[in-house]
Amino acid sequence: MKLFITLSTCLTLCLPLFSPSGVFAATTNDPQVKQWGFTDTKTYDAWDITTGSKEVVVAIIDNGFDITHPDLKDNVWKNKNEIADNNKDDDNNGYIDDVWGWNFVIEDTNGNGSIDPEEKIGNNTVLPPVEDLPEEKRYRAALHHGTAVAGIIGSVGNNKKDGSGISQHIQLMNVRVLGNAGSGGLARVAEAIHYAVDNGADIINMSIVSSMQDNALRKALDYAYDSGVSIFAAAGNTSSFLNVSPVYPVCSDAKDDVQKVIGVSAIGEEHHSAFFSNFGSSCVDITAPGVGIASTMRYAPQQGFSKSYGGSWSGTSFATPFVSGAAALIKAIQPTWSPSEVYEALLSTTHKTPPEDEEEYAHLYGKGLLQIHKALAYSLARVAPITPLTTVWSFSPQSGFVYATHPKTGEVKKKIYSLYTKDADQVIQVATNTKPITIAVSQDSSRKYTITTLTKRLRKMRSFSIDTKGKVHVSAGDIYGDSEIEIIVTPLYRSRTLYTVYNTKGDVLFTKKLKTLHKGAVSSVGKDASKKKHELIVAYNTKEFPVVVRYGRDQEEIKRFTIEVEKNVEALAVGDLNGDSVEDYVFTVGNTTKRKLLLYTRHGTYRKNIIAFPSGAEGVFTVMVGDITGDRKDNIVTALEGEGVSQYKVLNHRGRQVRGWHIIDSEENITFPTSLIPVL
């Protein structure tokens, strides 16, 4: 039996939107930015906190939206791993030329009168077609549906065009499952969900409903949730009691112990439930404006579609993107939050008028009316502060002295001798909430490495040795969340072993192996979503490009990307460089004439390269990350070690030098900065 889905919308256009008057907070210069839905959800106040992030990807599973729209095009997701129009699946994701998303609607694209095998997978035409459209269908709401949904979530803000989306800075992924009539097969929705997740969506908006669901849809929703994707679905528009007559996907998790899908009902400007809105506490979790909403429209002036913005859209379809847009703003503040954490921020901060009947209220409104400003304040309050560095430590393996330098003045505050830092290859500082731990790594002539943990005063706590086939790199952190420090060893030589995890006693806790040889690996740690443990990041070199992988608590792969440079990665540091709560990665690469740093976001997006030292600068080049200037943003600390003089530069995220000093050793010993592990 073929199952069908429809758009969750009122299929008639209402009167033009009335723009309410009132006092607004951080509004924009967009001419039609003011509307009651933004006022009543405190969107304008929310923009005082954040206007979004281009790192957040929202997949809109719908009937396609206008990717060429003047107020949407700059926020449209693009598959950067796919080359347009070469008829190849460049990124090996199973979809040819899916540069701008994918159309899962089965169509006879070659016009031969039948559906060929290659047509069953869909095509890359994601724009809702308007060519040769009969006059009576030109103004049906279904045609503009996906474009209106996209505009509410994330049309470009502050560009003097039309209105603004709730998240002004965002990536909108176009995933088309319905035709212009607003209906299609349910089977394609499961494939669309998988596509969205596999291509990097953080949030999925589904303003669609079906009276039935199948096992594929349930499994796809589980896959999305388990992959860390937040899911928002419309309640539907037939005034139905969902506890008795469920629709999907909004009710797909009604019988589950875990909240996987947030169901959204609609209210009007008087804050009464919209007459058409489905209701039922088993499926409705929150309510949002869904009557008289203005947004972007399918724009094609050459075909007679000359209106780019307007309508007075009504339906739970248009309430749902309010919540998805709010979730996108939350992810801009808390990019590593799981769906349950995003849901808690939304559901615990709603506006709720004290009801006479709690049960009836829950049926109609769930937890209450979306309040975006409060949800963002909730999220912001849980951002772990960056602790400023009052001391930068460095060590001399020749003399064994450790130097404590004041980062503002460059003055050496103290000089401590330690037997265990003499002849050391690496020294690592692990900042904890109790006592800092220092780890010294040294190699003897027989390729045996000794790893020693030291107290704050550099006295020995524990020590163990490992046999290797060459040089190794060592990092450390609490990657299991057990308040214990684990030590991670990566080989710098060709090996199938990517890394080995030890406790401070020297017991092997885990070994990660690859199927093929790598050419050397380095590692560091970042913070997980809870800020209570570290996550391991490993960069390893291959015959082609360096590969970066982030691992979770169970050593499962969280994120993978490549660095497209024909050089080997030699060092890796992790920190929040621009204060947006999103970790950045800093890499040094070898065999370059200039001492260059490569900056990437946590999601693998290239940001920029920075020339730390000019061409011809001789010496060993190292890097660490920490907040030197006290502005709650991490700085990049680079060091170039020469004979007797070590030059240190402190850079901001733009690459501008903001501090600097030299350490001059009277015995012409070189010094190296210690690796710094962020505090939890």
HELIX and SHEET records of a PDB file:
HELIX    1   1 TRP A   36  ASP A   40  1                                   5    
HELIX    2   2 THR A   43  ALA A   46  1                                   4    
HELIX    3   3 LYS A   73  ASN A   75  5                                   3    
HELIX    4   4 PRO A  117  GLU A  119  5                                   3    
HELIX    5   5 GLU A  135  LYS A  137  5                                   3    
HELIX    6   6 ALA A  141  GLY A  154  1                                  14    
HELIX    7   7 ALA A  187  ASP A  198  1                                  12    
HELIX    8   8 ASN A  215  ASP A  226  1                                  12    
HELIX    9   9 PRO A  301  GLN A  303  5                                   3    
HELIX   10  10 THR A  316  ILE A  333  1                                  18    
HELIX   11  11 PRO A  339  LEU A  347  1                                   9    
HELIX   12  12 GLU A  358  TYR A  365  1                                   8    
HELIX   13  13 ILE A  372  LEU A  380  1                                   9    
SHEET    1   A 3 SER A 183  GLY A 185  0                                        
SHEET    2   A 3 PHE A   4  LEU A   7 -1                                        
SHEET    3   A 3 ILE A 208  VAL A 209 -1                                        
SHEET    1   B 7 TRP A 102  ASN A 103  0                                        
SHEET    2   B 7 HIS A 169  ARG A 176  1                                        
SHEET    3   B 7 GLY A  52  ASP A  62  1                                        
SHEET    4   B 7 ILE A 203  MET A 206  1                                        
SHEET    5   B 7 SER A 230  ALA A 234  1                                        
SHEET    6   B 7 VAL A 261  ILE A 267  1                                        
SHEET    7   B 7 ILE A 286  PRO A 289  1                                        
SHEET    1   C 2 ILE A 293  THR A 296  0                                        
SHEET    2   C 2 TYR A 309  TRP A 313 -1                                        
SHEET    1   D 4 VAL A 412  TYR A 417  0                                        
SHEET    2   D 4 PHE A 401  THR A 405 -1                                        
SHEET    3   D 4 VAL A 392  PHE A 395 -1                                        
SHEET    4   D 4 PHE A 672  PRO A 673 -1                                        
SHEET    1   E 5 LYS A 460  ASP A 467  0                                        
SHEET    2   E 5 LYS A 448  LEU A 454 -1                                        
SHEET    3   E 5 ILE A 437  GLN A 443 -1                                        
SHEET    4   E 5 ALA A 424  VAL A 430 -1                                        
SHEET    5   E 5 SER A 675  ILE A 677  1                                        
SHEET    1   F 4 VAL A 472  GLY A 477  0                                        
SHEET    2   F 4 GLU A 486  PRO A 491 -1                                        
SHEET    3   F 4 SER A 495  TYR A 502 -1                                        
SHEET    4   F 4 VAL A 508  HIS A 518 -1                                        
SHEET    1   G 4 ALA A 521  LYS A 527  0                                        
SHEET    2   G 4 HIS A 534  TYR A 540 -1                                        
SHEET    3   G 4 VAL A 547  TYR A 551 -1                                        
SHEET    4   G 4 GLU A 557  THR A 562 -1                                        
SHEET    1   H 4 VAL A 569  GLY A 575  0                                        
SHEET    2   H 4 ASP A 584  VAL A 589 -1                                        
SHEET    3   H 4 ARG A 595  THR A 601 -1                                        
SHEET    4   H 4 TYR A 606  PHE A 613 -1                                        
SHEET    1   I 4 VAL A 620  GLY A 626  0                                        
SHEET    2   I 4 ASN A 635  GLU A 641 -1                                        
SHEET    3   I 4 VAL A 645  LEU A 651 -1                                        
SHEET    4   I 4 GLN A 657  ILE A 664 -1                                        
END                                                                             
